[in-house]
Amino acid sequence: MRRYSLIDRLITEADKALRTVTPQAMHAQRANPAGEHSEATLSAEDRRHAAGLMRINHTGEVCAQALYQGQALTARLPDVREEMERAAREEEDHLAWCEQRVTELGSHTSYLNPLWYGLSFGIGAAAGLAGDKWSLGFVAETEKQVCSHLQGHMERVTAQDEKTHAILKQMHYDEAQHMQMAQRAGAAELPPPVRTLMTLTAKLMTTLTYRL
């Protein structure tokens, strides 16, 4: 098996970063769950609101990619490496589905994605350096908060918008699986101040991304 140097790994991560933040550069491996549903006739307000929420979810997936990639650079995680890689691939599907849906709704992905990517990559790398149990702890807590956001979005999107609901439902299922994977692998429970800081950061991200 080839051993990659630090330079090789940095180049690989730079390529992943560019593909993550560049529009239409990420392609899903699984079929888009929205494909089974027809486009509903939505009011201008419902389309705008759904687009804002899906823009938030797209940025959340940008952050998830950065978190996993930052961890891949610094964490060992030998016992769950394969599961972590599968989770990252599923996050790529989410990224592509959200972008497609935002486009269908006549809007755009967030202009701030490079900023959120950089911050999340740094958090992932720092968590990996702190130790595998803490790295997994960040995954578990992140996915827990994402599931909460997705549940809230499903309640806020009009029931007529079956395409958006289908994507949110599949994403919620996948994220819950990622959280359970991290917990089974020995994730440490993060201290309350850290969880609070993550919640506040997520609130800032969602508020800005909904509009930008």
N, C-alpha and C positions, 0 to 999 in steps of 0.2 A: 504494500500500500504506500502510495506516495505521501511524503511528509511535506506540508506546505510551510514555507517560511513566513515570517511576520509580514514581509512586504507583499507576498502572494495573498495572504489573508486580507490585508488592508485594501489591495486592489479589488478583490472579490467583494468586500463590503462596500467599497465605493460604487461598484457597478450596481449592486443591489439597491443602494441608496438612490442612485439616479433613476433606476427603473420604478422605484416606489413613488417618488415625487413628480415624475414626468407623466403628464396626462396620456392615457391610452397606451402606456408602455407595459402594463401588467395584464396578463391574460389568465382567465380562470381555467382550471383543469376539469372542474365539475360543471355540469349544466346549470345555468341560472334558474333558480326555482321560480322566478317570475315568468319564465317562458311559458308556463302552463296556463297563464291567465291573460285575458284580453285587457286592453287599456280602457279604463273607466272614463266617463265624461266627468271631469272635475272642474269645480269653479276655479277662477284665477287664484283666489286666496288659498284653497286647499292645495293646489299645485305648488304655490310659493312656499307654504308651510311644510309640505312633504319634502320639497327640495332642500329646505333648510335643515330639516332633521337628517335627511340622507347625506347631506354634506358633512354634518357632524359625525355620522357613522363612518363615512369615508375617511375623515381625518383620524378618527379613533383607530381605524385599521392601519393608517400610516404610522401612528404611534406604536401600535402592536408590532408591526414589522421592525421598527427601529429598536424596540425593547428586545425582541428576540435576537436581532442581529448584534446589538451591543453585548448581550449575554454570550452569544456564540464566540465573540472575540476574547472574552475574559474568563468565562465559567468553564468548569470541567464537565459536570453533569453526565458522566459516562453511562450511568444506569438508565437514563431517560433521554439520551441523545436522539434516538430514533423517534420517540414520541414527540419531542420538542420540534424536530424537523417536520413531522407530519402536521403538527399544530401550525407551524409557520406557513406551510403550503396552503392550509385551509384559510389562514388569514389572507393569503394572496387572492384566493377565490372571493372572499368578502370584499376586498379592495376593488376588484374588477366589477363585481355585481353592483356595489354602491355607486361607482363612477358611471356605469351604464345607466342606472336608474336616475341619477342626478341629471344626466344628459337628456334622457327621455322626458324629464319634467321641465326641460327648457332652461336649466341653470348650469352652474359651473362648480367645480371642486374648489376648496379653500385656497386663497392666495397665500395663506400663512403656513401651508404644509411643510415647506423646508424648515421653518422655525421649530414647529412641533416635532419634526423628525429629529433634528439635532438635539433638542432637549431630552427626548425619549431615549435616543441612542446613548447619551451620557448616563442616564439613569440605569439603563440596562447594563452598561459596562461597569458602572460602580457597584451594582448589585452583584454582578458576577465576581468582582474582586472581593466583595465582602464574604463570599462563601456560598456554596451551592444551596444550602437550606434557605438563605436569605434571597438568593436569586429566584428560587422557586416560590418563595413567599411573595415576591413582587408580582410574579405571574398570577398566583392564586388571587391576590387582592385586586389586581388590575382586572382580571376576568370577572370577578365578583361585581365590581363596580360597573363594568361594561354590561353585564346581564341586567343590572338594575336600570341602566339607561335604556337598553333595548326594550325592556318591559314597559317603561314609561312612554317610549316612542310608539309602541304598538297601541297604546291606549289613546294617543294623541292624533294618530293618523286616521282619517275618515275610513269607515268600514268599506266604503265603495272602492277604495284604492287597494284592490287585491294583489296587485303586482308588488307594491311596497311591503304589504303585510307578509307576503310569501318570503321575501328576502329577510325581513326582520326575524321571522319565526325560525328560519334555518340558521341564521347567525346566532340567535339566542341559544339554540340547541348546541351548536358547535362550541360556543364560548363556555357554556356550562361544562362540557366535556373537558375542555382545556383546564378549567379550574379544578375539576376533580382529579385530573391527571397530576397536576402539581401537588395537590394535597396528598395523594397516595404516595408520591415520590418523597415526601418528607418536608414539605414546605413549612417554614417557620411562620408563626403568626406575627405580623408586623406590629411594632409598638403603636399605641393609639395616636401619638403625635404624627407619626409617619402616615398613618391611614388618613388622618384629618388633612394633612398637607396634600395628599393625593386627591382627596375629594375637592379641596379648594382649587387645586390646579385644574382638575377636570371641569369645574364650574367655569373658570376663566376661559378655558379652551372652548367649551360648548357655546358660551355667550358670544365670543368673538367669531367663531366659525359659522354660527347660524347666519350671520350677516355677511361675512367676508370669506 
